[in-house]
Amino acid sequence: MTTKNEQKLPGNNSLPSQKDTLDALILLDSGNYKYSVEDYFQKPDKFDFQFSPNGLFLSYKERDQNGKTHIFIQHTESNEIVKVLEEKEDVIRAYSWANNNRLIYIKDKGGNENFHLFAVDLDGKNEKELTPYDNVRVSIASLLKDQEDYLIILMNKDNPQVFEPYKVNIINGGLEKLYENTDLVNPIAGYTFDKDGNLKSFAKQQNGIEYVLYYKVAGESEFKEIITTSWKDTFGILAFDYASGNANYAYVVSNMTSNTDEILLFDFKENKTVQKIYSNDTFDVSSLGQSRKRDYEVDYYSFNGEKQHVIPVSDYFKKLHAKIQTRFEGKNVIITSKTENEDKYLLYVTSDKLVGVYYLYDYAKDTFKELMNLMPQLQEADMAEMRPIQFTTRDGLNMYAYISVPKEASLENKVPLIVNPHGGPYGVRDAWRFNPETQLFASRGFATIQINYRGSGGYGKGFFLAGSKQIGRNMLNDLEDGVAYAKSLGFIQEDKIAIYGASYGGLATLGSLVKTPNLYICGVDYVGVSNLFSFVNTIPPYWEPYKKQIAEQWYDKDNPAEEKIMREVSPALNAEKISKPLFVIQGANDPRVNIDESDQIVQTLRERGVDVPYMVKYNEGHGFAHEKNTIELYKCMMGFFAKNLKE
């Protein structure tokens, strides 16, 4: 008999595996390993350090014995520590300093991604929910440094499908709507504000697949049309060029006249490019950094190639960058926070083998001080290398990927391989970094290959568009060609290849078990799509304006030829072809991939007598955020892989 509360739970509540089934799976990972799952996935004792703007305080998250993370602040002179926020049932998803006196943070309910914004004083008092609205999603559009009690946020408060900008008072919660977004046929898709909180530009959707960029020239009252692009193009404002004195100059990222995204200086009054600032022939340029203290001088450009690249520009930053690179040679160093006076910097030093160490750099003293090694239990020397690789696909496309290899792997000691396609699929990519998943897999003797298949972001327009209409087809061929390349290296056990992915990666996992059942010995599907038809029908309301783009990029169900392809590449509609063991994981409150996607594949396979362990957590969404759930997930996964890759 089910209770009233159980009946309200999402999905088919009879499908998730019982605790004893999952516990039995955990026991299968029974080796004598140096590192436990907890070593990789227990949250650090302290992390997410940030300076207050004036540098008087250092904030951070601190883990308690139950895996909850609370927010503390420490006075940088007296070292006095105050607990500001206590994390309760729902996870504090992110926090930051709004000004020198107040913190802001966001939470949702059980992973539903309807984020609410809160503010609190440094002593933990005067906590206020700034957006107390049900079924409304908030995001921060602009921190107004010169109006310290105000933020600009976006909310779908008046219509769940579209977002409008509001100026919010972080003391009393007062709201002022800054612009209306009422044309649901051609809604506004994005807004750009200047440092003073003035709306300078917005992109208005047109025909569901195009975007018209409007800009308000300084001194004028009306917005004028600048350029029309499609979803295939890039043209957007990165930052305004305040240093030039020209109020209509801005740095834009664009691929309108190039294959890769490049940074241009653009004159919006004259509607023309002033000059090309920076580009790379192979990789998309992603960002630039400016100094507010030094009149918004450009400090650097950056892009993600096989590794992260920072190109220093200003004399000041060239010196700073040289000091950092000399001190931490071979590491990826991220400036996570700095004081307004630029006298102190928080550095996050990481690599493929190092989780991360926080350092304080004192510019005046030219000293580096270690603050926190996030996971000292994971010895760098024991970790696997994340090796950048390239290979050519069967149709001649150059493909970038990473392979992480256990130290014991050799021509004489071959190891199993896990293929791990990233989510998205479009515009997302894997990058060189410390990855606790691949390191856990390596500790159990498994190599991992992560392929940035066609359609991934960062490699230019041509590579991005090569993925259109290729879900379940060439995008899976790319994975298969990556496996063939990995085999050619000589240290892969060719009959022990698994596939595991989350979100689109889950769809790729299921699709691969359908398409090439003899290549993979097992699969793990984590919050993955299984049926393209039901997926499109259950997307969140704020994705509705993008349905035509989805039809152009994925498949169009109203086109008979593409509708046929959709049926052929929807794993839930071809589950009879799945013959290998499968483990399915789902967050019940997932707003992107409805729990029905996982329920469908599990139910269909079980009706055929296939044993499918199925983990569902009813306080999670699109990926697990609670430490207890995350650790259980990976313990079960390791048991599943041990059963199928080692026996």
C-alpha positions, -999 to 999 in steps of 0.1 A, spaced: 0 0 0 13 35 -9 8 65 13 -6 98 1 29 113 2 44 85 -19 17 89 -45 27 125 -50 63 116 -58 73 121 -95 75 92 -119 66 55 -115 74 48 -79 74 11 -84 104 11 -107 134 23 -85 155 -5 -72 152 -13 -35 180 -4 -11 192 -40 -7 196 -43 -45 218 -12 -46 237 -23 -15 245 -56 -31 258 -37 -61 281 -16 -39 296 -47 -24 309 -59 -58 336 -32 -57 356 -51 -32 392 -45 -41 419 -33 -17 422 2 -30 443 31 -17 415 56 -23 378 53 -15 349 68 -33 346 93 -4 382 104 -10 371 117 -45 335 129 -38 333 140 -2 332 178 -2 364 195 10 365 207 46 366 243 33 362 256 -3 347 284 -25 369 312 -10 360 348 -19 373 382 -9 350 410 1 354 439 -23 375 458 2 395 428 12 386 430 49 369 396 49 374 362 34 343 341 29 342 303 23 320 272 26 327 247 53 316 211 54 301 196 85 300 160 96 267 154 77 280 167 44 262 200 46 282 231 36 277 263 56 290 298 48 315 315 71 334 347 69 368 355 85 382 389 92 415 392 75 431 412 103 416 399 135 410 364 121 376 364 138 353 339 122 315 342 120 290 316 107 268 335 83 246 309 67 235 274 76 227 250 48 195 231 56 174 208 35 181 225 2 216 230 -12 230 265 -14 238 264 -51 260 295 -52 269 327 -32 289 359 -37 296 393 -22 270 419 -32 290 446 -14 312 450 16 282 444 40 260 418 24 262 384 8 237 370 -18 230 334 -25 206 312 -45 188 280 -37 162 259 -55 138 232 -43 152 196 -46 170 204 -79 140 218 -98 162 248 -110 136 274 -100 163 294 -83 154 319 -55 177 348 -45 185 357 -9 206 383 9 221 383 44 243 406 65 279 395 75 267 386 110 240 363 97 212 388 104 187 405 82 184 375 60 158 382 33 144 362 4 145 387 -25 124 367 -50 97 348 -30 78 336 -60 67 300 -67 77 284 -100 99 314 -109 135 311 -120 160 339 -112 195 347 -125 218 376 -119 224 398 -149 246 425 -134 263 434 -101 262 472 -98 295 480 -82 287 517 -80 251 511 -66 260 487 -38 225 481 -26 212 470 -60 215 442 -85 199 436 -118 183 402 -121 163 383 -147 130 365 -138 102 347 -156 78 361 -130 50 373 -154 53 345 -179 71 312 -173 84 312 -209 103 345 -210 126 365 -187 124 402 -179 150 424 -161 145 438 -127 165 461 -104 163 447 -69 172 463 -36 191 438 -16 182 454 17 144 455 15 137 435 -17 121 464 -36 117 456 -73 117 478 -104 110 462 -138 134 476 -163 120 464 -196 90 444 -207 92 412 -227 56 407 -238 60 395 -275 58 358 -270 61 352 -308 94 370 -310 106 373 -273 138 389 -261 164 362 -255 191 383 -237 199 417 -222 232 436 -219 236 463 -192 264 488 -187 283 493 -154 258 520 -144 228 497 -149 216 511 -182 201 487 -206 223 491 -237 213 462 -258 190 432 -262 186 403 -286 151 397 -299 142 363 -313 127 363 -348 110 333 -365 122 311 -337 157 306 -352 170 342 -358 181 369 -334 180 406 -340 204 426 -319 192 461 -308 214 488 -293 207 522 -278 233 547 -290 246 570 -262 224 601 -260 195 586 -280 162 573 -266 154 545 -290 170 512 -297 182 506 -332 186 474 -351 223 464 -355 225 429 -369 204 398 -376 220 364 -368 208 329 -366 214 302 -339 244 291 -361 262 324 -356 279 342 -327 277 379 -322 274 393 -286 288 419 -264 316 408 -240 324 441 -224 322 478 -230 353 498 -239 351 524 -211 389 531 -214 385 546 -249 361 573 -239 338 564 -268 305 555 -252 295 533 -282 326 511 -284 323 476 -271 342 443 -273 322 417 -291 327 380 -297 318 371 -333 322 345 -360 303 364 -386 334 367 -409 354 338 -395 351 301 -386 362 305 -350 348 330 -324 371 361 -323 371 393 -303 364 425 -322 362 461 -311 329 473 -325 314 508 -329 277 505 -323 269 540 -334 285 535 -368 276 498 -369 310 487 -380 341 468 -367 369 491 -356 395 464 -354 401 427 -348 414 424 -313 423 387 -309 415 353 -326 428 318 -329 426 298 -361 416 265 -344 398 274 -311 370 298 -302 382 328 -281 360 329 -251 366 359 -229 386 389 -219 394 405 -185 394 442 -175 405 462 -145 379 484 -129 406 501 -108 427 510 -139 398 525 -159 387 492 -174 420 486 -191 421 452 -208 443 428 -189 440 395 -209 422 374 -235 416 337 -229 405 306 -248 403 269 -241 424 248 -265 437 214 -255 444 233 -222 434 267 -210 453 296 -225 456 332 -210 471 359 -232 482 388 -211 477 423 -226 483 451 -201 518 458 -187 504 453 -152 489 419 -160 519 408 -180 540 412 -149 514 395 -126 509 366 -151 547 361 -153 550 359 -116 521 334 -113 534 312 -142 569 311 -127 556 301 -93 531 275 -106 547 262 -138 526 236 -156 495 243 -135 462 259 -144 460 290 -123 426 308 -119 422 342 -103 389 335 -84 387 368 -65 406 400 -60 402 431 -39 390 464 -55 425 479 -49 441 449 -66 464 445 -37 453 409 -29 444 380 -52 429 346 -45 445 320 -68 431 286 -74 459 263 -86 449 231 -102 458 205 -129 447 172 -142 463 156 -112 457 183 -85 422 189 -73 431 225 -63 450 246 -38 440 281 -28 467 307 -25 467 343 -13 489 365 -34 499 398 -18 508 422 -46 527 447 -25 547 421 -6 550 399 -37 543 368 -16 523 336 -21 506 321 9 489 287 8 454 289 23 437 255 16 445 223 -2 410 211 -10 417 174 -10 452 167 5 443 130 8 446 126 -30 483 125 -37 492 142 -69 518 115 -77 491 88 -76 467 105 -100 463 96 -136 474 119 -165 446 134 -186 463 132 -219 451 154 -248 448 134 -280 436 138 -316 423 114 -342 406 114 -376 370 101 -380 359 78 -407 346 108 -427 378 128 -423 369 151 -394 397 160 -370 386 152 -335 400 164 -301 397 142 -271 413 133 -237 423 99 -224 430 92 -187 451 62 -182 458 42 -150 495 41 -141 496 3 -143 484 3 -180 509 -10 -205 513 -32 -236 517 -61 -212 490 -51 -188 460 -40 -207 431 -23 -190 393 -18 -196 381 14 -212 351 36 -202 338 59 -230 324 91 -213 306 114 -238 298 148 -223 263 163 -220 248 192 -240 253 180 -267 257 213 -286 282 240 -277 295 221 -247 329 204 -245 352 185 -221 383 203 -210 417 195 -194 412 196 -156 410 175 -125 381 152 -130 371 131 -99 352 106 -121 380 97 -144 404 96 -114 381 73 -95 379 51 -126 417 51 -130 420 41 -93 400 10 -101 421 2 -131 399 17 -159 410 41 -186 386 68 -197 382 85 -231 363 117 -234 357 127 -270 346 162 -281 324 148 -308 311 169 -337 287 196 -324 308 203 -293 317 239 -286 350 257 -288 363 244 -322 347 268 -346 314 271 -365 322 244 -390 328 218 -363 297 230 -343 274 227 -373 288 193 -383 268 180 -354 234 192 -367 209 164 -373 236 138 -362 223 127 -329 222 89 -329 242 89 -361 276 105 -369 279 117 -333 279 81 -322 303 72 -350 327 97 -335 326 78 -302 332 45 -320 361 60 -340 376 73 -307 374 37 -293 392 24 -324 419 50 -318 422 41 -281 426 4 -291 454 13 -314 474 26 -285 479 -10 -274 470 -9 -237 432 -13 -239 414 -46 -232 394 -48 -264 366 -70 -249 361 -48 -218 347 -15 -231 319 3 -212 301 36 -220 288 60 -194 273 95 -198 250 121 -182 222 141 -199 229 139 -236 258 116 -226 231 93 -212 213 94 -245 246 86 -263 250 57 -239 216 42 -246 220 50 -283 253 32 -284 239 1 -267 213 1 -294 235 9 -324 267 -11 -316 257 -37 -290 288 -58 -297 312 -29 -290 302 -21 -254 300 -46 -226 277 -24 -204 265 11 -200 255 37 -173 228 62 -181 227 92 -157 197 116 -162 197 107 -199 172 113 -226 157 80 -240 129 92 -263 133 123 -285 95 127 -288 87 127 -251 118 147 -243 106 176 -265 72 175 -250 84 178 -214 110 206 -217 107 234 -191 86 264 -202 116 287 -206 129 264 -233 96 267 -253 109 298 -274 138 276 -286 116 247 -300 122 257 -336 160 258 -330 158 224 -314 139 212 -346 166 226 -368 195 214 -347 182 180 -334 153 168 -356 120 181 -368 92 157 -359 69 174 -384 92 165 -413 83 128 -422 119 119 -431 133 133 -398 104 119 -378 115 85 -391 151 92 -380 138 103 -346 121 69 -341 153 51 -352 176 70 -328 152 71 -298 166 42 -275 133 37 -257 116 29 -290 144 4 -299 150 -11 -265 147 -46 -279 181 -41 -294 197 -35 -260 213 -67 -249 240 -56 -225 238 -47 -188 226 -12 -180 225 9 -148 202 39 -148 203 70 -124 178 98 -122 170 129 -101 132 129 -97 128 167 -99 149 171 -131 134 200 -151 154 193 -182 152 155 -186 119 144 -171 120 113 -149 98 97 -175 128 94 -198 145 70 -174 113 53 -164 106 45 -200 138 27 -207 138 8 -173 102 -3 -177 107 -15 -213 138 -35 -205 123 -50 -174 93 -61 -194 117 -81 -215 132 -97 -184 163 -76 -183 176 -68 -149 182 -30 -147 194 -15 -114 177 19 -112 186 46 -87 162 75 -81 167 103 -56 136 124 -48 156 154 -36 177 158 -67 174 172 -102 196 172 -133 226 157 -115 230 150 -78 240 179 -55 237 162 -20 270 146 -9 253 115 5 235 108 -28 266 114 -48 288 90 -28 261 63 -30 258 69 -68 295 63 -74 297 34 -50 270 17 -70 286 26 -103 319 11 -92 301 -21 -82 284 -22 -116 317 -17 -135 335 -42 -113 309 -68 -121 310 -61 -159 346 -50 -165 365 -73 -141 347 -106 -139 
